[in-house]
Amino acid sequence: MELKDLVGEHVLTGIGEGTWPWGCENYFSFELDGHVYTAIEDEEDGYRSSIKTLLVDIFHCETRLPNVRVVATMEDNVDNEILILTDMLSGKPIANIGTEDFHGYYPCFAAKWMPENMAVNHGQ
């Protein structure tokens, strides 16, 4: 499975992040439509990193969310391979997952959670 396979409308119900238990790589999990997707970081040489793999239904999400309707899109930048989850009510991005500067000399694993952009946190 690839991030681009998740493009479309979904219901986000969980987020989790931390360090992979069998190594030192970071992970970022998000639950869409009842399935937990986990992006595992490949630290490569310490200067470069990227997504090693995207696992499905292996982990659970530590942070539970109310049903948040999101639209998943791929960032419109050929140098980045980033999935953006946008809250459909607020119209703001609430999570970015992927690899920045994908084709460059210093790619970088990206996993950013922005709960401050969720409509529910603004009384919507």
C-alpha positions in Angstrom: 0.0 0.0 0.0 1.1 3.5 -0.8 0.1 6.9 0.7 -1.5 7.9 -2.7 -3.9 4.9 -2.3 -5.6 6.8 0.6 -6.6 9.9 -1.4 -10.3 10.7 -0.9 -12.8 11.3 1.9 -12.5 9.5 5.2 -13.4 9.6 8.8 -10.3 10.0 11.1 -10.8 8.5 14.6 -7.3 8.2 16.0 -3.6 9.3 15.9 -0.5 7.7 17.4 3.2 8.5 17.2 6.4 7.4 18.9 9.4 5.1 18.4 9.2 1.8 16.6 9.5 -0.9 19.4 12.0 -3.1 17.4 14.4 -0.3 16.4 15.0 3.4 16.8 12.8 4.6 13.9 9.9 6.9 14.5 6.4 5.9 13.5 3.1 7.8 12.9 -0.2 6.1 13.0 -3.6 7.4 11.9 -7.0 5.6 11.8 -9.1 6.1 8.8 -12.5 4.4 8.4 -11.6 1.8 11.0 -8.2 0.9 9.6 -4.9 2.0 11.3 -2.2 3.0 8.9 1.3 3.3 10.3 4.2 5.1 8.5 7.5 3.7 9.7 10.6 6.0 9.3 13.8 4.7 7.6 16.5 6.7 9.3 19.0 5.8 6.5 22.3 7.4 7.5 21.2 9.9 10.1 21.2 12.8 7.7 18.6 11.4 5.4 15.3 9.7 6.2 12.1 8.6 4.5 9.1 6.3 4.9 10.3 2.8 5.0 6.9 1.2 4.8 3.2 1.8 5.4 1.7 -0.9 7.6 -2.0 -1.6 7.9 -3.8 -2.7 11.0 -0.7 -3.7 13.0 -0.7 -0.9 15.6 -3.4 1.0 17.4 -3.8 4.7 17.9 -3.2 6.0 21.4 -5.1 9.2 20.9 -8.8 8.7 20.2 -10.7 11.4 18.3 -14.3 12.2 17.7 -15.3 11.2 14.2 -13.4 13.9 12.1 -14.4 14.0 8.5 -11.2 14.6 6.4 -10.2 14.7 2.8 -6.8 13.1 2.0 -4.8 14.6 -0.8 -1.2 14.3 -2.0 0.8 17.5 -1.8 1.1 19.2 -5.1 4.9 19.3 -5.2 6.9 16.9 -7.3 9.8 17.0 -4.7 7.5 15.8 -1.9 5.5 12.7 -1.3 3.2 13.9 1.4 -0.3 12.8 2.3 -2.3 15.8 3.7 -5.3 15.1 5.9 -7.6 18.2 5.9 -10.5 18.7 8.3 -13.5 19.1 6.1 -15.2 21.5 8.5 -12.3 23.8 9.3 -10.7 23.5 5.8 -7.3 23.3 7.5 -4.7 20.5 7.4 -4.5 18.5 10.5 -1.8 15.9 9.6 1.0 15.5 7.0 2.6 12.2 6.5 5.3 11.2 4.0 8.8 12.2 2.7 9.9 15.7 1.9 12.5 16.3 -0.8 11.8 12.8 -2.0 14.1 13.0 -5.0 16.8 15.2 -3.4 20.1 14.5 -1.7 18.6 15.0 1.8 15.1 13.5 1.9 13.3 13.8 5.2 10.6 11.7 6.9 7.6 14.0 7.6 5.0 13.3 10.2 3.2 16.3 11.6 0.1 16.4 13.7 -1.8 19.7 14.0 -4.7 19.2 16.3 -5.0 23.0 16.7 -6.5 23.0 13.1 -9.4 20.7 14.0 -12.8 22.3 13.8 -13.8 20.6 17.1 -11.1 22.6 18.8 -12.7 25.8 17.6 -16.3 24.9 18.7 -17.4 24.1 15.2 
